């Protein structure tokens, strides 16, 4: 069994928020009729949600018990927000990173389309924000959410953003697959990323949430494009689809799947210690597990 270090590539200090004053608030998920559906899947029992204010020390202790060396915060804004709401997402990360600079790094996010999908007012606003956030907050990437925004990643609305990410050496985490909440599915169709990878071959993209029910397509796309990866966030390792495990243990058209899949939990939605233990126990060679749980994300963080 692989007993080496772990990087969790998809992590939150608390429950992802809707507004600036609901960070870490599990009740905001329950009150939202679209996100409420997810709560049937991610049952946390009587646990108190982890928040940057109250629980970051406990979170680090959990990481220590699980052998997680580093966790990557991913900022999320599901619905239209003002600049204050965006800043609050990033500042929550920074507060935790300042306390534990060797244990966390982070990706920011952007303002969703302000007038709904397919509106193009000031498409340079978010690229300007990214440049500012890298300088001010040290973000390493950007998290985009096609499904709740109703805008697939190959929409021209994203094009200036992707160009700026290449310029600033920021990776992109993109939501793919059937959404758990009651958001539209079409924007999360993995094939949209084929257009993006062809247009921006230098852009490093991590498709999170595996891409189910199009897992086979997602693995083929990751094998096809040098800088496209798959992240297992929000999936229990015991439930990883067969197509993903076969890809991790083999090759497709000469590409080793072990080099293209990245471990992530979506903590606190998944129990960290259990998820790490179950991933270590996967029926795959230790070398593959080591790349999956540590080496691939470390390579992205190192810019290689």
GIRA-V341690 format. One record per residue. N is the residue number from 1. RES is the residue in three letters. SS is DSSP state (helix for helix, strand for strand, loop for the rest). PHI is phi in radians with two decimals (* if undefined). Layout:
# GIRA-V341690
N|RES|SS|PHI ; N|RES|SS|PHI
This chain:
# GIRA-V341690
1|UNK|loop|* ; 2|UNK|loop|-1.19 ; 3|UNK|loop|-2.09 ; 4|UNK|loop|-1.42 ; 5|UNK|loop|-1.20 ; 6|UNK|strand|-2.29 ; 7|UNK|strand|-1.99 ; 8|UNK|strand|-1.65 ; 9|UNK|strand|-1.50 ; 10|UNK|strand|-2.51 ; 11|UNK|strand|-2.53 ; 12|UNK|loop|-2.37 ; 13|UNK|loop|-1.17 ; 14|UNK|loop|-2.74 ; 15|UNK|loop|-1.17 ; 16|UNK|loop|-1.01 ; 17|UNK|loop|-1.66 ; 18|UNK|loop|-1.70 ; 19|UNK|loop|-2.32 ; 20|UNK|loop|-1.08 ; 21|UNK|loop|-1.79 ; 22|UNK|loop|-2.10 ; 23|UNK|loop|-1.13 ; 24|UNK|loop|1.32 ; 25|UNK|loop|-1.73 ; 26|UNK|helix|-1.10 ; 27|UNK|helix|-1.15 ; 28|UNK|helix|-1.17 ; 29|UNK|helix|-1.24 ; 30|UNK|helix|-1.16 ; 31|UNK|helix|-1.33 ; 32|UNK|loop|-1.52 ; 33|UNK|loop|-1.10 ; 34|UNK|loop|-1.36 ; 35|UNK|loop|-1.50 ; 36|UNK|helix|-0.97 ; 37|UNK|helix|-1.00 ; 38|UNK|helix|-1.13 ; 39|UNK|helix|-1.15 ; 40|UNK|helix|-1.26 ; 41|UNK|loop|-1.59 ; 42|UNK|loop|-1.77 ; 43|UNK|loop|-1.57 ; 44|UNK|loop|-1.82 ; 45|UNK|loop|1.07 ; 46|UNK|loop|-1.66 ; 47|UNK|loop|-1.12 ; 48|UNK|loop|-1.42 ; 49|UNK|loop|-1.01 ; 50|UNK|loop|-1.29 ; 51|UNK|loop|-2.27 ; 52|UNK|loop|-1.06 ; 53|UNK|loop|-1.32 ; 54|UNK|loop|-1.82 ; 55|UNK|loop|-2.23 ; 56|UNK|helix|-1.18 ; 57|UNK|helix|-1.14 ; 58|UNK|helix|-1.13 ; 59|UNK|helix|-1.10 ; 60|UNK|helix|-1.11 ; 61|UNK|helix|-1.10 ; 62|UNK|helix|-1.07 ; 63|UNK|helix|-1.02 ; 64|UNK|helix|-1.08 ; 65|UNK|helix|-1.12 ; 66|UNK|helix|-1.51 ; 67|UNK|loop|1.42 ; 68|UNK|strand|-1.53 ; 69|UNK|strand|-1.31 ; 70|UNK|strand|-2.56 ; 71|UNK|strand|-2.19 ; 72|UNK|strand|-1.90 ; 73|UNK|strand|-1.22 ; 74|UNK|strand|-2.10 ; 75|UNK|loop|-1.32 ; 76|UNK|loop|-2.39 ; 77|UNK|loop|-2.28 ; 78|UNK|loop|-1.42 ; 79|UNK|loop|-2.22 ; 80|UNK|loop|-0.87 ; 81|UNK|loop|-2.41 ; 82|UNK|loop|-1.59 ; 83|UNK|helix|-1.13 ; 84|UNK|helix|-1.06 ; 85|UNK|helix|-1.09 ; 86|UNK|helix|-1.13 ; 87|UNK|helix|-1.05 ; 88|UNK|helix|-1.13 ; 89|UNK|helix|-1.07 ; 90|UNK|helix|-1.29 ; 91|UNK|helix|-1.16 ; 92|UNK|helix|-1.05 ; 93|UNK|helix|-1.11 ; 94|UNK|helix|-1.05 ; 95|UNK|helix|-1.03 ; 96|UNK|helix|-1.27 ; 97|UNK|helix|-1.13 ; 98|UNK|helix|-1.10 ; 99|UNK|helix|-1.29 ; 100|UNK|loop|-2.35 ; 101|UNK|loop|-1.12 ; 102|UNK|loop|-1.60 ; 103|UNK|loop|-1.94 ; 104|UNK|strand|-2.39 ; 105|UNK|strand|-2.40 ; 106|UNK|strand|-2.72 ; 107|UNK|strand|-1.94 ; 108|UNK|strand|-1.51 ; 109|UNK|strand|-2.49 ; 110|UNK|loop|-2.30 ; 111|UNK|loop|-1.28 ; 112|UNK|loop|-1.06 ; 113|UNK|loop|-0.90 ; 114|UNK|loop|-1.26 ; 115|UNK|loop|-1.95 ; 116|UNK|loop|1.62 ; 117|UNK|loop|-1.08 ; 118|UNK|loop|1.12 ; 119|UNK|loop|-1.96 ; 120|UNK|loop|-2.20 ; 121|UNK|loop|-1.28 ; 122|UNK|loop|0.93 ; 123|UNK|loop|-1.23 ; 124|UNK|loop|-1.57 ; 125|UNK|helix|-1.08 ; 126|UNK|helix|-1.16 ; 127|UNK|helix|-1.01 ; 128|UNK|helix|-1.13 ; 129|UNK|helix|-1.11 ; 130|UNK|helix|-1.05 ; 131|UNK|helix|-1.05 ; 132|UNK|helix|-1.15 ; 133|UNK|helix|-1.24 ; 134|UNK|helix|-1.16 ; 135|UNK|helix|-1.20 ; 136|UNK|helix|-1.48 ; 137|UNK|helix|-1.97 ; 138|UNK|loop|1.23 ; 139|UNK|loop|-1.08 ; 140|UNK|loop|-1.83 ; 141|UNK|strand|-2.84 ; 142|UNK|strand|-2.43 ; 143|UNK|strand|-1.84 ; 144|UNK|strand|-1.96 ; 145|UNK|loop|-2.24 ; 146|UNK|helix|-0.98 ; 147|UNK|helix|-1.11 ; 148|UNK|helix|-1.14 ; 149|UNK|helix|-1.50 ; 150|UNK|loop|1.15 ; 151|UNK|loop|-2.36 ; 152|UNK|loop|-1.13 ; 153|UNK|loop|-1.17 ; 154|UNK|loop|-1.58 ; 155|UNK|loop|-1.20 ; 156|UNK|helix|-1.09 ; 157|UNK|helix|-1.00 ; 158|UNK|helix|-1.49 ; 159|UNK|helix|-0.99 ; 160|UNK|helix|-1.09 ; 161|UNK|helix|-1.11 ; 162|UNK|helix|-1.12 ; 163|UNK|helix|-1.07 ; 164|UNK|helix|-1.17 ; 165|UNK|helix|-1.10 ; 166|UNK|helix|-1.09 ; 167|UNK|helix|-1.06 ; 168|UNK|helix|-1.60 ; 169|UNK|loop|1.04 ; 170|UNK|loop|-1.90 ; 171|UNK|strand|-1.43 ; 172|UNK|strand|-2.15 ; 173|UNK|strand|-1.74 ; 174|UNK|strand|-2.16 ; 175|UNK|strand|-1.15 ; 176|UNK|loop|-2.37 ; 177|UNK|loop|1.68 ; 178|UNK|loop|-1.06 ; 179|UNK|loop|-1.22 ; 180|UNK|loop|-1.21 ; 181|UNK|loop|-1.20 ; 182|UNK|loop|-1.46 ; 183|UNK|loop|-1.92 ; 184|UNK|loop|-1.15 ; 185|UNK|loop|-1.47 ; 186|UNK|helix|-0.90 ; 187|UNK|helix|-1.07 ; 188|UNK|helix|-1.61 ; 189|UNK|loop|-1.11 ; 190|UNK|loop|-1.04 ; 191|UNK|loop|-1.09 ; 192|UNK|helix|-1.01 ; 193|UNK|helix|-1.23 ; 194|UNK|helix|-1.04 ; 195|UNK|helix|-1.06 ; 196|UNK|helix|-1.14 ; 197|UNK|helix|-1.16 ; 198|UNK|helix|-1.22 ; 199|UNK|helix|-1.29 ; 200|UNK|loop|-2.27 ; 201|UNK|loop|-1.10 ; 202|UNK|loop|-1.47 ; 203|UNK|loop|-1.26 ; 204|UNK|loop|-1.54 ; 205|UNK|strand|-2.12 ; 206|UNK|strand|-2.05 ; 207|UNK|strand|-1.56 ; 208|UNK|strand|-1.74 ; 209|UNK|loop|1.31 ; 210|UNK|loop|1.28 ; 211|UNK|loop|1.78 ; 212|UNK|loop|-0.98 ; 213|UNK|loop|-1.60 ; 214|UNK|loop|-1.94 ; 215|UNK|helix|-1.14 ; 216|UNK|helix|-1.06 ; 217|UNK|helix|-1.07 ; 218|UNK|helix|-1.12 ; 219|UNK|helix|-1.17 ; 220|UNK|helix|-1.16 ; 221|UNK|helix|-1.15 ; 222|UNK|helix|-1.13 ; 223|UNK|helix|-1.25 ; 224|UNK|helix|-1.24 ; 225|UNK|loop|-1.85 ; 226|UNK|loop|-1.00 ; 227|UNK|loop|-1.90 ; 228|UNK|strand|-1.92 ; 229|UNK|strand|-2.22 ; 230|UNK|strand|-2.05 ; 231|UNK|strand|-1.99 ; 232|UNK|loop|-1.58 ; 233|UNK|loop|-0.92 ; 234|UNK|loop|1.26 ; 235|UNK|loop|-2.02 ; 236|UNK|loop|-1.13 ; 237|UNK|helix|-0.97 ; 238|UNK|helix|-1.24 ; 239|UNK|helix|-1.99 ; 240|UNK|loop|-1.00 ; 241|UNK|loop|-1.09 ; 242|UNK|helix|-0.97 ; 243|UNK|helix|-1.08 ; 244|UNK|helix|-1.20 ; 245|UNK|helix|-1.13 ; 246|UNK|helix|-1.12 ; 247|UNK|helix|-1.14 ; 248|UNK|helix|-1.07 ; 249|UNK|helix|-1.57 ; 250|UNK|loop|-2.37 ; 251|UNK|strand|-2.42 ; 252|UNK|strand|-2.37 ; 253|UNK|loop|0.90 ; 254|UNK|loop|1.50 ; 255|UNK|strand|-1.68 ; 256|UNK|strand|-1.27 ; 257|UNK|helix|-1.12 ; 258|UNK|helix|-1.05 ; 259|UNK|helix|-1.57 ; 260|UNK|loop|-2.14 ; 261|UNK|strand|-2.13 ; 262|UNK|strand|-2.17 ; 263|UNK|loop|-1.36 ; 264|UNK|loop|-2.71 ; 265|UNK|loop|-1.93 ; 266|UNK|loop|1.25 ; 267|UNK|strand|-0.87 ; 268|UNK|loop|-1.64 ; 269|UNK|loop|-1.11 ; 270|UNK|loop|-1.89 ; 271|UNK|loop|-1.21 ; 272|UNK|helix|-1.11 ; 273|UNK|helix|-1.11 ; 274|UNK|helix|-1.18 ; 275|UNK|helix|-1.09 ; 276|UNK|helix|-1.14 ; 277|UNK|helix|-1.08 ; 278|UNK|helix|-1.19 ; 279|UNK|helix|-1.19 ; 280|UNK|helix|-1.05 ; 281|UNK|loop|-1.57 ; 282|UNK|loop|-1.02 ; 283|UNK|loop|-1.40 ; 284|UNK|loop|-2.45 ; 285|UNK|loop|-1.03 ; 286|UNK|helix|-0.99 ; 287|UNK|helix|-1.08 ; 288|UNK|helix|-1.16 ; 289|UNK|helix|-1.07 ; 290|UNK|helix|-1.12 ; 291|UNK|helix|-1.13 ; 292|UNK|helix|-1.12 ; 293|UNK|helix|-1.56 ; 294|UNK|helix|-2.53 ; 295|UNK|helix|-1.08 ; 296|UNK|helix|-1.19 ; 297|UNK|helix|-1.24 ; 298|UNK|helix|-1.08 ; 299|UNK|helix|-1.13 ; 300|UNK|helix|-1.13 ; 301|UNK|helix|-1.12 ; 302|UNK|loop|-1.43 ; 303|UNK|loop|1.36 ; 304|UNK|loop|-1.58
